[in-house]
């Protein structure tokens, strides 16, 4: 397989990917092992059930709109990685500084995902839970290193393999969160005075307020929940890091597939994880703070729960390490993306041996987004605002600047403003909007003073010509591939042959759901569910993988037919 990932130039038309890859990527990446951690932390926040649900709806909707209306259109318009676009706007010096910061943050985040997967594997070896910031068992370190090695190999393969891996795993993972919550919910219902089963939303709220999301009168409320749901992936959407992924999209509307991650993933998975965590803690007669993701899933689903946590960690850490590799590779164009990704993966795996993420994950993702977002605001300002207010886009490039001081000063100054506001009492999760607009205003003023107001007629005309020709080639190719996919007999025959594998995999998923429903109705015990659900799970992965292979071959034949 070619390892060409277009690190420094626009993605060529023939490498653009269909929508299903992005749907699977977002669903897979955001139905992650860390959802067990975040779901449990929400339980500990002391916010009531209705406030949790309402806040998550608002925050996740804002995240989807940020992806779809800001990040995806810029990614599809430029076809560049975030790092290549920063270099084009802010200069090589700026991108080196940014890439180091961004790459390190992504390594820590990916390490969190590997730690979560390792928390499941450790159960197989009867290792103790790791709930401190440092490892307390040498066996856990060995497990984390082994899990990290598998993740790094997949990330090295590039975006397409990462997306294909998620395409197989995502549907099953989503159902495992649902199955685990449904199976363990009767434990909480039976302990709730006044109800025998959940027959209405009011009953669900009563159970939630009693045992899961108990309102303890803490200083946190619905708006803190909403703000966190928005900013927890701020680095990807508001910080434009997902330009790296969405540059492969055939249409900018694929940004709306982030809804699968935000609502099926974050909203649904966080709620299910909270239910599982509270139920598992009750069964184990312990505090939810003393349980890791693997322990929670194992109580609900047995061995299948272990597999769920392992794969959930993989599908999130894969694209995160991929992003980290691209960040570090952008520092020096002569470096191989494959080698740099391998090194970033090695660093990430070492970080994964220190399970501090269980206690500080929410603060870390909020801080990560805040650090990265101001430069995203600079790019948005130059890409969309400048042409509308009479200033020149790419002015720093036309002037031959190694470092766009306006961008660097706006970045640092906005973070200083955020620090001051935080010290004055504004919560970390509420710093996004003032920081974002501060960066936009500061950059606009400084860029105007340093050269954005000047005219660069010859360079602008050349840029417009080059981009127009590239977009015309892309449009022609997409028109051809669209016609081929609609009319090709090869595609129809391939779909027909795939259906057998695809339909069998769907049946396996339905069996998993049926087993969970039977457990909720108390026809099966949790122990029986754990014994039975492993078999349709194994058959699902065999048939779904086969369906994905046949689908890939069909896509290749269509592309070959179009090229001919």
C-alpha positions in Angstrom: 0.0 0.0 0.0 1.2 3.5 -0.8 2.1 5.5 2.3 1.6 8.8 0.4 -0.6 10.9 2.6 -0.2 14.3 0.9 1.5 15.8 3.9 2.4 19.1 2.2 0.3 19.4 -0.9 -3.5 19.2 -1.6 -5.0 15.7 -1.7 -5.3 14.4 -5.3 -8.9 13.7 -6.6 -8.4 10.0 -6.9 -7.6 9.7 -3.2 -10.8 11.3 -2.0 -12.9 8.9 0.1 -16.6 8.1 0.2 -18.9 9.3 3.0 -19.1 5.9 4.8 -15.4 6.2 5.8 -16.1 9.4 7.6 -19.3 8.1 9.2 -17.3 5.1 10.5 -14.3 7.2 11.5 -16.4 9.6 13.6 -18.5 6.9 15.1 -15.5 4.8 15.8 -13.3 7.5 17.2 -15.9 9.0 19.5 -17.2 5.8 20.8 -14.1 5.3 22.8 -12.7 3.6 25.9 -12.4 7.0 27.4 -16.2 7.3 27.3 -16.2 5.0 30.3 -13.9 7.4 32.1 -15.9 10.5 31.2 -19.2 8.8 31.9 -18.0 7.9 35.3 -16.7 11.4 35.9 -20.1 12.9 35.1 -21.5 10.7 37.8 -19.1 12.2 40.2 -19.9 15.8 39.2 -23.0 16.0 41.3 -25.2 17.3 38.5 -28.8 16.1 38.2 -30.1 13.8 35.5 -32.2 16.4 33.5 -29.3 18.9 33.6 -26.9 16.2 32.4 -29.1 15.3 29.4 -30.0 18.8 28.4 -26.4 20.0 28.7 -25.1 17.2 26.5 -27.7 17.9 23.8 -26.7 21.6 23.7 -23.0 21.0 23.8 -22.8 18.2 21.3 -25.0 20.1 18.8 -22.6 23.1 19.0 -19.7 20.7 18.4 -21.4 19.2 15.3 -22.0 22.7 13.9 -18.4 23.7 14.5 -17.2 20.7 12.5 -19.7 21.1 9.7 -19.7 24.8 9.2 -16.1 25.8 10.1 -13.7 22.9 9.9 -15.0 20.8 7.0 -15.5 23.6 4.5 -12.0 24.9 5.0 -10.6 21.3 4.8 -12.4 20.6 1.5 -11.7 24.0 0.0 -7.9 23.7 0.6 -7.4 19.9 0.7 -4.4 20.6 3.0 -3.5 19.3 6.4 -3.8 21.7 9.2 0.0 22.0 9.4 0.4 22.7 5.7 -2.3 25.4 5.9 -0.6 27.0 9.0 2.6 27.1 7.0 0.9 28.8 4.1 -0.7 31.4 6.3 1.7 31.8 9.3 5.0 30.6 7.8 7.4 27.7 8.4 8.6 29.1 11.8 5.1 29.2 13.2 4.2 25.7 12.1 7.3 24.2 13.7 6.3 25.7 17.1 2.7 24.7 16.7 3.5 21.2 15.5 5.6 20.5 18.6 2.9 21.7 20.9 0.1 19.9 19.0 2.0 16.7 18.5 2.8 16.4 22.2 -0.8 17.1 23.2 -2.0 14.4 20.8 0.5 11.9 22.1 -0.8 12.5 25.6 -4.4 12.1 24.4 -3.7 8.9 22.4 -1.8 7.6 25.5 -5.1 8.0 27.4 -6.9 5.8 24.9 -4.2 3.1 25.1 -4.3 3.2 28.9 -8.1 2.6 28.8 -7.6 -0.4 26.4 -4.8 -1.7 28.7 -7.2 -1.4 31.7 -9.3 -4.1 30.0 -6.5 -6.4 29.0 -5.1 -6.4 32.6 -8.3 -8.3 33.7 -7.2 -11.3 31.6 -4.0 -11.4 33.6 -5.6 -10.7 37.0 -3.7 -7.5 37.4 -5.0 -4.8 39.9 -6.8 -1.7 38.6 -4.6 1.3 38.0 -6.3 4.4 39.4 -3.2 6.4 40.5 -1.3 8.8 38.2 1.6 6.3 38.0 1.7 2.5 37.4 1.7 0.3 40.4 2.2 -3.0 38.7 4.9 -4.1 36.2 2.5 -6.4 34.5 0.2 -3.5 33.6 3.2 -1.7 32.0 3.9 -4.8 29.8 0.2 -4.9 28.8 0.2 -1.1 27.9 3.3 -1.6 25.8 1.7 -4.5 23.9 -1.6 -2.7 23.3 0.4 0.4 22.1 2.3 -1.6 19.6 -0.8 -2.8 17.9 -2.3 0.7 17.8 0.9 2.2 16.3 1.0 -0.4 13.5 -2.6 0.5 12.4 -1.9 4.3 12.6 1.2 3.9 10.4 -0.9 2.5 7.6 -2.5 5.9 7.0 -6.0 7.4 7.0 -7.7 4.8 4.8 -6.7 1.9 7.0 -7.6 3.8 10.2 -11.1 4.5 8.7 -11.6 0.9 7.5 -10.7 -0.4 11.0 -13.3 2.0 12.5 -15.9 1.0 9.8 -15.9 -2.6 11.0 -15.7 -1.8 14.8 -18.1 1.2 15.2 -21.5 -0.5 14.8 -20.6 -3.2 17.3 -19.1 -0.8 19.8 -22.2 1.4 19.8 -24.3 -1.7 20.6 -22.0 -2.8 23.4 -22.5 0.4 25.3 -26.3 0.0 24.8 -26.2 -3.7 25.8 -24.0 -3.1 28.9 -26.3 -0.3 30.1 -29.5 -2.2 29.4 -28.2 -5.3 31.1 -27.1 -3.6 34.3 -29.9 -1.1 34.6 -32.2 -3.6 36.5 -29.6 -3.6 39.3 -30.3 0.1 39.8 -34.0 -0.2 39.2 -34.5 -2.9 41.8 -32.7 -0.7 44.4 -34.8 2.4 43.6 -37.8 2.8 46.0 -41.2 3.1 44.4 -40.5 1.6 40.9 -40.2 -2.0 39.6 -39.3 -1.1 36.0 -38.7 1.9 33.8 -42.0 2.7 32.0 -41.5 6.4 31.4 -38.9 9.1 31.2 -40.0 10.1 34.7 -39.0 6.7 36.0 -35.6 6.9 34.3 -35.0 10.4 35.8 -35.9 9.0 39.2 -33.4 6.1 38.9 -30.8 8.5 37.6 -31.3 11.1 40.4 -31.2 8.3 43.0 -28.1 6.3 42.0 -26.4 7.8 38.9 -26.5 11.5 38.4 -27.3 12.7 41.9 -27.7 16.4 42.4 -25.3 17.2 45.3 -25.6 20.9 45.1 -22.2 21.3 43.5 -21.0 24.5 41.8 -21.3 22.7 38.4 -24.6 22.9 36.4 -26.1 22.2 33.0 -24.0 25.0 31.3 -20.8 23.4 32.6 -22.0 20.1 31.0 -22.8 21.8 27.7 -19.6 23.7 27.7 -17.5 20.5 28.3 -19.4 18.6 25.6 -18.5 21.4 23.1 -14.9 22.0 24.1 -13.8 18.4 24.8 -13.1 18.0 21.0 -12.3 21.7 20.5 -8.8 20.8 19.2 -10.4 18.8 16.4 -13.1 21.2 15.2 -12.5 24.7 16.5 -8.7 24.2 16.4 -9.2 22.7 12.9 -7.0 19.7 13.6 -9.6 17.6 11.7 -8.6 19.3 8.5 -6.1 16.4 8.5 -9.0 13.9 8.2 -11.6 15.9 6.3 -9.3 16.9 3.5 -10.0 13.5 2.1 -13.8 14.1 2.0 -15.5 14.4 -1.4 -18.0 16.9 0.1 -17.8 19.4 3.0 -21.2 18.1 4.1 -19.4 15.0 5.4 -18.6 17.2 8.4 -22.1 16.5 9.6 -21.1 12.9 10.1 -19.5 14.2 13.3 -23.1 13.9 14.7 -22.6 10.2 14.8 -19.6 10.8 17.1 -21.3 13.4 19.2 -24.7 11.9 19.7 -24.4 8.2 19.1 -20.9 8.4 20.6 -20.6 11.1 23.3 -24.2 11.6 24.3 -25.3 8.0 24.1 -22.1 6.5 25.2 -21.6 8.8 28.2 -25.1 8.1 29.4 -24.6 4.3 29.0 -21.2 4.5 30.7 -22.7 6.3 33.6 -25.3 3.7 34.0 -22.8 0.9 33.7 -20.4 2.6 36.2 -23.0 3.2 38.8 -24.4 -0.4 38.4 -20.9 -2.0 38.5 -20.0 0.0 41.6 -23.2 -1.2 43.3 -22.5 -4.8 42.4 -18.9 -4.6 43.6 -19.9 -2.6 46.6 -17.2 0.0 45.9 -16.9 3.6 44.8 -17.0 4.3 41.1 -13.8 6.3 41.6 -12.0 3.0 42.5 -13.0 1.3 39.2 -11.3 1.6 35.8 -13.0 1.2 32.4 -12.1 -2.5 32.1 -13.6 -3.3 35.5 -16.8 -1.5 34.6 -17.3 -3.2 31.3 -16.3 -6.6 32.6 -19.1 -6.4 35.3 -21.7 -5.7 32.6 -20.6 -7.9 29.7 -17.9 -10.2 30.9 -15.2 -11.1 28.3 -17.1 -9.2 25.6 -16.8 -6.1 27.7 -13.0 -6.5 27.8 -13.0 -6.7 24.0 -15.3 -3.6 23.8 -12.9 -1.5 25.9 -9.8 -2.7 24.0 -11.3 -1.9 20.6 -12.9 1.3 21.8 -9.4 2.5 22.9 -7.9 1.4 19.6 -10.3 3.1 17.3 -9.7 6.4 19.1 -6.0 6.2 19.6 -5.4 5.2 15.9 -6.5 8.5 14.3 -5.0 10.4 17.3 -1.5 8.9 16.7 -2.0 9.5 13.0 -2.6 13.2 13.7 0.4 13.3 16.0 2.6 11.8 13.3 1.5 14.4 10.8 2.2 17.1 13.3 5.8 16.0 13.9 6.4 15.3 10.3 5.4 18.8 9.4 8.5 20.1 11.3 10.8 18.8 8.6 9.5 17.9 5.2 12.4 15.4 4.6 11.2 13.2 7.5 9.2 10.1 6.6 5.6 10.2 7.9 5.8 6.5 8.6 9.0 6.8 10.7 7.8 9.9 12.6 4.4 8.2 13.3 6.3 5.2 14.7 8.3 7.4 17.0 5.3 9.4 18.1 3.5 6.0 18.7 6.5 4.9 20.9 6.3 8.0 23.0 2.6 7.7 23.2 2.9 4.1 24.4 5.3 5.1 27.2 2.8 7.8 28.3 0.1 5.2 28.3 1.9 3.4 31.2 1.0 6.3 33.5 -2.8 6.2 34.0 -3.1 9.7 35.3 -5.9 10.3 32.7 -8.5 8.7 34.9 -8.5 11.6 37.3 -7.5 14.5 35.0 -9.0 13.6 31.6 -11.7 16.3 31.5 -9.4 19.1 32.5 -6.8 17.9 30.0 -9.1 17.8 27.0 -10.4 21.2 27.9 -6.9 22.7 28.3 -5.8 21.0 25.1 -8.6 22.6 23.1 -7.9 25.9 24.6 -4.2 25.9 23.7 -4.8 24.9 20.1 -8.0 26.9 19.3 -6.5 30.4 19.0 -4.5 29.5 16.0 -7.6 27.9 14.5 -9.2 31.3 15.0 -6.4 32.9 13.1 -6.9 30.5 10.1 -10.6 31.1 10.1 -10.0 34.8 10.2 -7.7 34.8 7.2 -9.6 32.2 5.2 -13.1 33.7 5.5 -13.0 37.1 7.2 -10.1 38.8 5.3 -11.6 38.4 1.8 -14.8 40.0 3.1 -13.2 43.0 4.7 -10.8 43.9 1.9 -7.6 42.3 3.3 -5.3 39.9 1.4 -5.4 36.2 2.2 -1.9 34.5 2.3 -0.2 38.0 2.7 2.6 36.5 4.8 3.4 34.0 2.2 3.5 36.6 -0.5 5.9 38.7 1.6 8.1 35.6 2.1 7.9 35.7 5.9 9.4 32.8 7.8 7.2 33.6 10.8 3.9 35.5 10.8 4.4 37.5 14.0 0.8 38.7 13.9 -0.3 35.0 14.2 2.1 34.1 16.9 1.3 37.2 19.0 -2.4 36.7 18.6 -2.0 33.1 19.7 0.1 33.9 22.8 -1.9 37.0 23.7 -5.3 35.3 23.6 -3.9 32.5 25.8 -2.7 35.2 28.3 -6.2 36.7 28.3 -7.7 33.3 28.9 -5.3 32.8 31.9 -6.3 36.1 33.4 -10.0 35.4 32.9 -9.5 32.0 34.6 -7.7 33.6 37.5 -10.6 36.0 37.8 -13.0 33.1 38.2 -14.2 32.1 34.7 -14.3 28.3 34.5 -11.9 26.5 32.1 -14.8 25.2 30.0 -16.1 28.8 29.4 -12.9 30.3 28.1 -13.4 29.3 24.5 -15.5 32.1 23.2 -13.5 35.1 24.7 -10.2 33.4 23.7 -11.4 32.7 20.1 -12.7 36.3 19.5 -9.6 37.8 21.2 -7.4 35.9 18.8 -9.5 37.0 15.8 -9.4 40.7 16.8 -5.8 40.8 17.7 -4.8 39.0 14.5 -6.8 41.3 12.3 -5.3 44.4 13.8 -1.7 43.2 13.7 -2.0 41.7 10.3 -3.4 45.0 8.9 -0.4 46.8 10.4 2.2 44.2 9.0 1.0 43.9 5.4 -2.5 42.3 5.0 -3.8 45.7 3.8 -1.4 45.8 0.9 -2.2 44.6 -2.7 -0.3 41.6 -4.1 -1.9 41.5 -7.5 0.5 39.2 -9.3 0.8 36.6 -6.5 -3.0 36.7 -5.9 -3.7 36.1 -9.6 -1.3 33.1 -9.7 -2.9 31.6 -6.5 -6.4 32.0 -8.0 -5.3 30.3 -11.3 -3.6 27.4 -9.5 -6.5 26.8 -7.2 -9.1 27.1 -10.0 -7.3 24.5 -12.1 -7.0 22.1 -9.2 -10.7 22.4 -8.3 -11.7 21.9 -11.9 -9.7 18.7 -12.1 -11.3 17.6 -8.8 -14.8 18.4 -10.0 -14.3 16.5 -13.2 -13.0 13.4 -11.4 -15.8 13.4 -8.8 -18.4 13.7 -11.6 -16.9 10.7 -13.3 -16.6 8.6 -10.2 -20.2 9.5 -9.2 -21.5 8.3 -12.6 -19.4 5.1 -12.4 -20.8 4.3 -8.9 -24.4 4.9 -10.1 -24.1 2.9 -13.3 -21.2 0.4 -13.1 -22.3 -3.2 -13.3 -19.1 -4.0 -11.4 -20.3 -2.0 -8.4 -23.7 -3.7 -8.5 -22.2 -7.2 -8.7 -19.8 -6.4 -5.9 -22.6 -5.1 -3.7 -24.6 -8.2 -4.4 -21.7 -10.5 -3.4 -21.1 -8.4 -0.3 -24.6 -8.6 0.9 -24.3 -12.1 2.2 -21.5 -11.1 4.6 -23.1 -7.8 5.4 -26.5 -9.3 6.2 -24.9 -12.0 8.4 -23.0 -9.3 10.3 -26.3 -7.4 10.8 -28.0 -10.5 12.2 -25.1 -10.9 14.7 -25.7 -7.4 15.9 -29.5 -8.0 16.3 -28.7 -11.1 18.3 -26.5 -9.1 20.6 -29.3 -6.6 21.1 -31.9 -9.4 21.7 -29.7 -10.9 24.4 -29.4 -7.5 26.1 -33.2 -7.0 26.0 -33.7 -10.5 27.5 -31.3 -9.6 30.3 -33.1 -6.3 31.0 -36.4 -8.3 31.2 -34.6 -10.6 33.6 -35.1 -13.6 31.4 -31.3 -14.0 31.4 -28.9 -13.1 34.2 -25.9 -10.9 33.7 -23.7 -14.0 34.0 -25.7 -15.7 31.2 -25.5 -12.7 29.0 -21.7 -12.6 29.4 -21.5 -16.3 28.4 -23.7 -16.0 25.3 -22.9 -12.6 23.8 -19.3 -13.5 23.0 -20.3 -15.8 20.2 -22.3 -13.4 18.0 -19.6 -10.9 18.7 -16.9 -13.2 17.2 -19.0 -14.1 14.2 -19.7 -10.4 13.7 -16.1 -9.5 13.3 -15.4 -12.3 10.9 -18.4 -11.4 8.6 -18.0 -7.6 8.9 -14.3 -7.8 8.1 -15.1 -9.9 5.1 -17.8 -7.5 3.9 -15.3 -4.6 4.3 -12.7 -6.4 2.1 -15.2 -7.1 -0.6 -16.4 -3.5 -0.5 -12.8 -2.2 -0.8 -12.3 -4.4 -3.9 -15.5 -3.0 -5.4 -14.3 0.5 -4.9 -11.0 -0.3 -6.5 -12.7 -1.8 -9.5 -14.9 1.3 -9.9 -11.9 3.6 -9.6 -10.0 1.5 -12.2 -13.0 1.6 -14.6 -13.2 5.4 -14.2 -9.5 5.8 -14.9 -9.7 3.7 -18.0 
